[in-house]
Amino acid sequence: MLQIERVKLELEEDESLLRRKAAATLRIPEAEVLEVRVLRRAIDAREGVRFVYTLRAAVKNEKNVLKRCKNKNVSPVSETPYHLPDPVDPPEIPPVVVGAGPGGLFCALALARCGARPILLERGWNVERRAEDVELFWKTGTLDPESNVQFGEGGAGAFSDGKLNTGTRDMRHRFILETLTAHGAPESILCDAKPHVGTDYLRKVLVSLRRELTELGCDIRFGHCMTGLDLTDGHVAALEVNGPEGSYRLPAENVVLAIGNGARDTFEMLHAAGVPMEPKPLAVGVRIEHRQADIDLAQYKSMAGHPRLPASSYKLSCHLENGRGVFSFCVCPGGEVVAAASEEARAVTNGMSRYARDGENCNGGLLASVTPADFPDGTPLAGIAFQRELEARAYAAGGGGHVAPAQRVEDFLLRRPSQGPGKVRPTYRPGVRWCDLWEVLPQWLCESLAEALPILDKKVRGYAGPDAVLTAVESRSSCPLRILRDENARSPIGGLWPCGEGAGYAGGIMSAAADGLKTAEQILKHAPSRTASRPRQGE
């Protein structure tokens, strides 16, 4: 198999031309190209706008073709698909996975497909009930602390843009994408350079994935929150769990902590139980919202509005003289800013898009870097206190009911209160209260954002436009602590397996899901394999 990089198509050209272009690059007749598969599809808007492909091609006499074409964009490649570990006998005490976000779900899936019959505990509810609770919250400001954007089936990613791109390389990524498409995600995620599922498709995927887990013998318990940890001689013996019918003790030997970065009370419980953890850097800031048409114009220029072009995005960063970095985060083209609180009297923002990305606005996090030196003290839980203070100040500025404080960029840069919106209408629900964010957020944060905005505007024209809307506060971009583990994903507490974003080892759906698979592999490595062999999953 040959890999061909940088094959270009103009906007008016159809993908049926890719075989011909591959043959031309390889300098062979088109008939000698046996198969062409799109591995990656991206958009290059630096000089004009065109599609750029990475292809995998099967050809006759591959070695001779490679020797003859002498093209730096052509290279031989061998595919090594990911396989789950060998099947095991169901253990007498099932492994327990705590948390049904991407890390927990893919850990549970790997364990279940290999026969381990895990128990999956999720403090929130299934995605159908959860969607109703979240919609009520956005309409009325009435928060359910156990069923919200942070807690429930799918984790925080279920109410996001559903981005699947990641800066890491891992053979598990293809397996994750194929699993998602098998459960109803769009097939475009298999080749798009920046794949996304969208919150609408992701919720359908979750229902299908739950069905497979149940059929494989996974015991899924919604509304069951881990509230305590019983240890014997430095090893997990049981969990204390609070469920709909009351509290109970759950015997456990292997416990995966895939709890998500919003599980603050669980972090506090684990810290009190002596689970080793440490503070880590994070970033905080605001959501910035523009009209999608303006971002498209800045990125695509004269080709903006072309029917083949998707809603455009951006990725921005700069380093300031004060030593902080300011950068865009989790940009949601055609999306909306959403209320993402999980605690009363605290305002939290996030972004969400549907697969079509057809909303009027584009929003993204505008964040400044934070280190543990910025926290009130050096304890592992100091970052949580730091986040809570920002969220409480934003809630108070909004006037209650989870209304969020907001300000136009022009007013923010001039340090004057906003009286209302301009041409960018904020999408945040339950609503915004116009104010002066300099009176809400810390001075250092406002100064950092104010310095960064003109710099970033030079990279995407209109980014610091006068009517762009800043909504506070974006505080949950990552976990402020890390639950310590070794190179084999094991905590110093025997039987504990910290996993995913909430444990400090991932940053998004893909990396969390991959970490869930890695964790399952380690657990299965120490489980007895079945004596009767059977084909591996995927073979």
Secondary structure, 3 states (H helix, E strand, C coil): CEEEEEEEEECCCCHHHHHHHHHHHHCCCHHHEEEEEEEEEEEECCCCCEEEEEEEEEECCHHHHHHHHCCCCEEECCCCCCCCCCCECCCCCCCEEECCCHHHHHHHHHHHHCCCCCEEEECCCCHHHHHHHHHHHHHHCCCCCCCCCCCCCCHHHHHCCCECCCCCCCCHHHHHHHHHHHCCCCHHHHCECCCECHHHHHHHHHHHHHHHHHHCCCEEEECCEEEEEEEECCEEEEEEEEECCEEEEEECCCEEECCCCCCHHHHHHHHHCCCCEEECCEEEEEEEEEEHHHHHHHHHHHHCCCCCCCCCCCCCEEECCCCCEEEEEEEECCCEEEECCCCCCCCCEEEECCCCCCCCEEEEEEEEEECHHHCCCCCCCHHHHHHHHHHHHHHHHHCCCCCEEEEEHHHHHHCCCCCCCCCCCCCCECCEEECCHHHCCCHHHHHHHHHHHHHHHCCCCCCCCCCCEEEEEECCCCCCEEECCCCCCCCCCECEEECCHHHCCCCCHHHHHHHHHHHHHHHHHCCCECCCCCCCCCC
